[in-house]
């Protein structure tokens, strides 16, 4: 795409400050960008956004206008703030780039955006659509340890909220950018989500230490990232005489992570979710050695030969880390490949160009044509009716007729 649209909306989650990174690219190309979030975690999400629903709601709740309308009409102040945001966004923007969750809690804003004739790009990247039962079945079939969550998390899941969001994305989005680790329930083909970053902020520095390398782990969530397996491996290697320094860093503010990365040799990112996450690519851009769960054969065969991330999971992290500590020449080799790989696939300029080109090319070839939900997933009895309802919701779409084989399996109707 030679020119970006004049008005671009980006929301509603500032994942590791990606909003500012994308805004920079679009504004340099002459676009006017409007950004919004539901709220920000000031530790990790530090973009300057134009509209924060939580902050706007606080202001409105404290106003005399709200107090009067609430007393007379029972007005919902947060809903009013969301409606105001959607009206403003539709009025001033031609393209919407939407991270989960969208503006309305029932995601009906996606339909309104399309009804207004706007283009919609949906970025799907994690537990926004990852259906636990499907993820567990997928892993069991392949004898791979599944994701682990805090107690009670699975009880909060509902088909309408998780699968319902995915189906609305599949129905209304012009472009879907998703990671295969989240796509067990997907029906529609999609583009691969190469997590984007501003590589100019993550430059190579000191090379690998030959002796006593610094190994680190900096989890945003100990349970999900597999921290206990990392700590067990570190403890056992120390007891066996491996010479390295270990640093466990938690809750490092996002504007301080580069200073932290500069003195690391090896970073263990995550062992349960696959694909590395943004942290992996920041580290690669800095010329560091990264260990993370990748599952190249199952998920990412197209980048296996290029990506320098060392694949590991909960079962082999001790062996993989031990080998990395001892093999200095291999560490130097991998560290030397990291930045070129990131520049090719994950630089924010490359990412923005790629999604905009897909938006203008209606015949672009998807990276994945999902099949697990259609061919393999066995639903729980209490899921069937809701899953079939959402299948019907997209069954008249042209892509559905092209890619989803008609039939019935395990109570699911396609």
C-alpha positions in Angstrom: 0.0 0.0 0.0 1.7 3.2 -1.2 -0.3 5.5 1.2 -1.9 4.7 4.5 -5.5 5.9 5.1 -5.9 9.4 6.5 -7.7 8.3 9.7 -6.7 5.2 11.7 -8.1 4.0 15.0 -6.0 1.8 17.3 -7.5 0.2 20.4 -8.4 -1.2 22.9 -5.4 -2.7 24.6 -1.9 -1.2 24.9 -0.1 -4.5 24.8 3.5 -3.7 26.1 3.1 -0.2 24.7 2.5 -1.3 21.1 0.0 1.5 20.5 2.7 4.2 20.5 4.9 2.1 18.2 2.2 1.7 15.6 1.1 5.3 15.9 4.6 6.4 15.1 4.7 4.5 11.8 1.3 5.6 10.7 1.8 9.3 11.5 5.2 9.3 9.7 3.2 8.2 6.6 0.8 11.1 6.9 -2.1 9.4 8.7 -4.1 10.9 11.6 -4.2 8.3 14.4 -6.8 8.1 17.2 -6.1 5.7 20.0 -8.2 4.4 22.9 -8.0 1.8 25.7 -10.2 0.4 28.4 -7.5 1.0 30.9 -3.7 0.8 31.2 -1.4 -1.2 33.4 1.1 1.6 34.0 3.9 -0.9 34.7 3.8 -2.4 31.2 1.5 -0.2 29.0 2.9 3.3 28.7 1.6 4.6 25.4 0.1 8.1 25.4 -3.5 7.4 24.4 -6.2 9.8 23.3 -9.1 8.2 25.2 -9.1 6.0 28.3 -12.5 4.6 29.1 -11.7 4.1 32.8 -10.4 7.6 33.2 -13.3 9.2 31.2 -15.8 7.2 33.2 -14.4 8.5 36.5 -14.7 12.0 35.2 -18.3 11.5 34.1 -19.3 9.7 37.3 -18.2 12.7 39.3 -20.0 15.3 37.1 -23.3 16.9 38.0 -24.8 15.8 34.6 -24.3 12.2 35.4 -25.7 12.5 38.9 -28.9 14.1 37.6 -29.3 11.6 34.7 -28.5 8.6 36.9 -31.1 9.8 39.5 -33.8 10.4 36.9 -33.1 7.8 34.2 -30.8 5.4 35.9 -28.1 6.1 33.3 -25.1 3.8 33.0 -22.1 6.2 32.9 -19.6 3.8 31.5 -21.9 2.7 28.7 -22.4 6.4 27.8 -18.6 6.8 27.6 -18.2 3.8 25.4 -21.0 5.0 23.0 -19.3 8.5 22.8 -16.0 6.8 22.0 -17.5 4.7 19.2 -19.3 7.6 17.6 -16.2 9.7 17.7 -14.0 6.9 16.3 -16.4 6.1 13.4 -16.7 9.7 12.5 -13.0 10.4 12.2 -11.4 7.1 11.0 -11.5 4.9 7.9 -9.6 1.9 9.3 -9.9 0.3 12.7 -7.1 -1.8 14.2 -8.6 -3.6 17.1 -6.9 -5.6 19.9 -9.2 -7.6 22.2 -11.4 -6.5 23.9 -13.3 -4.2 21.5 -15.2 -1.2 22.7 -18.5 -2.8 23.9 -18.6 -5.7 26.3 -20.7 -7.8 23.9 -18.4 -6.8 21.0 -21.4 -5.5 19.0 -19.3 -2.5 18.1 -17.5 -4.7 15.5 -20.8 -4.9 13.6 -21.4 -1.2 13.9 -17.9 -0.4 12.5 -18.6 -2.6 9.5 -22.1 -1.2 9.0 -20.5 2.3 8.8 -18.4 1.2 5.9 -15.1 1.1 7.7 -12.2 -1.4 7.3 -11.5 -3.6 10.3 -8.3 -5.4 11.2 -8.5 -7.6 14.3 -5.3 -8.6 16.2 -5.9 -11.8 18.2 -3.0 -12.8 20.4 -3.8 -14.9 23.5 -6.4 -15.8 26.1 -8.9 -13.5 24.4 -10.0 -16.5 22.3 -8.0 -19.4 23.6 -10.6 -22.0 24.6 -9.2 -24.0 27.5 -10.9 -27.3 26.6 -9.7 -27.2 23.0 -6.2 -26.2 24.0 -6.0 -29.1 26.5 -7.2 -31.6 23.9 -4.8 -30.3 21.3 -1.9 -30.7 23.7 -3.0 -34.1 24.9 -3.2 -35.4 21.4 0.4 -34.3 20.8 1.7 -35.3 24.3 2.6 -31.7 25.1 2.2 -30.1 28.5 -0.8 -27.8 28.4 -1.1 -24.2 29.7 -1.5 -23.7 33.4 -3.7 -21.1 35.0 -4.5 -19.8 38.4 -7.1 -21.7 40.3 -10.7 -20.8 39.3 -9.7 -19.3 35.9 -11.3 -22.1 33.9 -14.6 -21.7 35.7 -14.9 -18.1 34.4 -14.9 -19.2 30.7 -18.0 -19.1 28.6 -18.6 -20.0 25.0 -20.5 -16.8 24.4 -17.6 -14.6 25.6 -14.6 -16.5 24.3 -15.8 -18.3 21.2 -18.4 -15.7 20.6 -15.8 -13.0 20.3 -13.8 -15.1 17.8 -16.8 -15.7 15.6 -17.7 -12.0 15.6 -14.1 -11.3 14.6 -14.3 -13.9 11.8 -17.6 -12.5 10.6 -16.7 -8.8 10.5 -13.0 -8.4 10.2 -11.4 -7.6 6.8 -8.1 -9.0 8.1 -7.5 -11.3 11.0 -4.0 -11.5 12.5 -3.7 -14.3 15.0 -1.2 -16.7 16.6 -1.9 -20.5 16.0 -1.6 -21.2 19.7 -4.8 -19.2 20.3 -6.7 -20.5 17.2 -7.8 -24.0 18.3 -11.5 -22.9 17.8 -10.9 -21.0 14.6 -12.8 -21.7 11.3 -11.6 -18.8 9.1 -8.1 -18.6 7.6 -5.9 -15.9 9.1 -2.5 -14.2 8.9 0.3 -15.1 11.3 0.8 -12.6 14.2 4.5 -11.6 14.2 4.5 -9.6 17.4 5.7 -6.1 16.5 8.2 -3.8 18.2 10.2 -0.6 17.6 13.6 -2.1 16.9 15.3 1.3 17.2 14.7 1.1 20.9 16.3 -2.3 21.3 19.9 -2.2 19.9 22.7 -4.8 20.3 25.2 -4.1 23.0 27.7 -6.1 24.9 28.4 -9.6 23.5 28.0 -12.9 25.3 30.1 -13.7 28.4 32.3 -16.7 27.9 32.5 -17.4 31.6 29.7 -17.2 34.1 26.9 -16.0 31.8 23.9 -14.1 33.2 20.7 -16.1 32.9 17.4 -14.4 33.6 13.7 -14.9 33.7 11.2 -11.9 33.9 7.7 -13.3 34.0 4.6 -11.1 33.8 2.6 -14.1 35.3 4.5 -16.8 37.2 1.8 -19.5 36.5 1.3 -18.9 32.8 5.0 -18.4 32.1 6.1 -21.6 33.9 8.3 -19.9 36.5 8.3 -22.8 38.9 9.9 -25.0 36.2 12.5 -22.4 35.5 13.4 -22.1 39.2 13.6 -25.9 39.6 16.0 -26.2 36.6 18.2 -23.3 37.9 18.4 -24.9 41.4 19.4 -28.3 40.0 22.0 -26.9 37.6 23.5 -24.9 40.4 23.7 -28.0 42.6 25.4 -29.8 39.8 28.1 -27.2 39.6 27.1 -25.2 36.5 28.7 -21.7 36.8 26.2 -18.9 35.9 24.4 -16.0 37.6 20.7 -16.1 37.8 18.4 -13.1 38.0 14.7 -13.3 38.5 13.1 -10.0 37.6 9.5 -9.4 38.2 7.4 -6.3 37.5 10.1 -4.4 35.7 8.4 -1.2 34.3 8.3 -1.3 30.5 10.4 1.8 30.1 13.2 0.1 32.1 13.3 -3.2 30.4 16.0 -2.2 27.9 18.4 -1.4 30.8 17.7 -4.8 32.2 18.2 -6.6 28.9 21.6 -5.0 28.3 23.3 -7.1 31.0 21.7 -10.4 30.2 23.2 -13.2 28.2 20.4 -15.8 28.2 16.7 -15.2 28.9 14.2 -17.9 29.6 10.9 -16.3 28.4 8.1 -18.8 28.7 7.6 -22.6 28.9 3.9 -23.2 28.6 2.6 -20.8 26.0 4.4 -21.0 22.7 5.8 -18.4 20.4 8.0 -16.3 22.6 5.9 -13.2 23.0 7.1 -9.6 22.6 9.9 -10.0 25.2 11.6 -12.7 23.1 11.8 -10.4 20.1 13.0 -7.4 22.1 15.8 -9.6 23.4 16.7 -11.0 20.0 16.9 -7.4 18.7 19.4 -6.7 21.5 21.5 -9.6 20.4 20.7 -12.0 23.3 20.1 -15.7 23.5 16.4 -16.6 24.0 14.9 -19.8 25.3 11.2 -20.2 24.9 8.5 -22.7 24.0 8.2 -22.6 20.2 6.9 -26.0 19.0 8.3 -25.3 15.5 7.0 -28.5 14.0 3.4 -28.0 15.1 3.0 -24.3 14.8 5.8 -22.5 13.1 7.6 -24.7 10.5 7.9 -21.8 8.1 10.3 -20.0 10.4 12.1 -22.9 12.0 15.3 -22.5 9.9 15.4 -18.7 10.5 14.3 -18.1 14.0 17.2 -18.3 16.5 15.0 -18.9 19.6 15.9 -22.2 21.4 12.8 -24.3 21.7 12.2 -25.7 25.2 9.3 -26.7 27.5 8.7 -27.8 31.1 10.1 -31.3 30.4 13.5 -30.3 29.0 14.3 -26.8 30.3 17.1 -28.1 32.5 18.9 -29.9 29.7 18.4 -27.0 27.2 19.6 -24.3 29.7 22.6 -26.4 30.7 23.7 -26.9 27.1 23.3 -23.1 26.4 25.4 -22.2 29.4 28.2 -24.5 28.3 28.2 -23.9 24.6 29.6 -20.4 24.2 30.2 -20.6 20.5 26.6 -21.6 19.9 25.4 -18.7 22.0 27.6 -16.3 20.0 26.1 -17.7 16.8 22.5 -17.4 17.9 23.0 -13.9 19.3 24.4 -12.8 16.0 21.3 -14.0 14.1 18.7 -12.4 16.4 18.5 -8.8 15.2 18.3 -9.7 11.5 15.5 -12.1 12.1 13.5 -9.5 14.1 14.1 -6.8 11.4 12.7 -9.2 8.8 9.6 -10.4 10.6 8.8 -8.3 13.7 9.9 -4.7 13.1 6.8 -2.4 13.6 7.3 -0.8 10.2 7.3 -4.2 8.5 4.2 -5.2 10.5 2.2 -2.1 9.7 3.0 -2.4 6.0 2.0 -6.0 6.0 -1.4 -5.6 7.6 -2.2 -2.6 5.4 -1.2 -4.5 2.3 -3.4 -7.3 3.3 -6.3 -4.8 3.8 -5.9 -3.5 0.2 -5.3 -7.0 -1.3 -8.6 -8.8 -1.0 -7.0 -11.9 -2.6 -4.1 -12.1 -0.1 -3.2 -15.7 0.8 -3.7 -16.6 4.5 -0.8 -18.1 6.4 -3.1 -20.7 8.2 -6.2 -22.6 7.3 -7.4 -23.9 10.7 -8.8 -27.4 10.9 -8.7 -28.6 14.6 -12.1 -27.4 15.6 -13.8 -28.7 12.4 -12.0 -32.1 12.4 -10.9 -33.0 15.9 -12.4 -31.1 18.8 -14.7 -33.1 21.0 -17.0 -30.6 22.8 -18.4 -31.0 26.3 -22.1 -31.7 26.3 -22.9 -28.3 27.7 -21.0 -26.6 24.9 -22.7 -28.0 21.9 -25.7 -25.8 21.6 -23.7 -22.6 22.0 -21.0 -23.7 19.6 -23.6 -24.6 17.0 -25.2 -21.2 17.5 -21.9 -19.4 16.7 -21.3 -21.7 13.8 -24.6 -20.6 12.3 -23.6 -17.0 13.0 -20.9 -17.2 10.4 -22.3 -19.9 8.1 -23.5 -17.5 5.4 -20.0 -15.8 5.1 -18.2 -16.4 1.8 -15.1 -17.7 3.5 -17.2 -20.2 5.5 -18.7 -21.7 2.3 -15.2 -21.9 0.8 -13.2 -23.4 3.7 -15.5 -25.2 6.1 -16.6 -28.6 5.0 -20.4 -29.2 5.6 -21.3 -32.0 7.9 -21.9 -33.1 11.5 -19.5 -34.4 14.0 -19.7 -35.0 17.8 -23.0 -33.0 17.9 -21.3 -30.1 16.1 -23.1 -29.0 12.9 -21.2 -27.3 10.1 
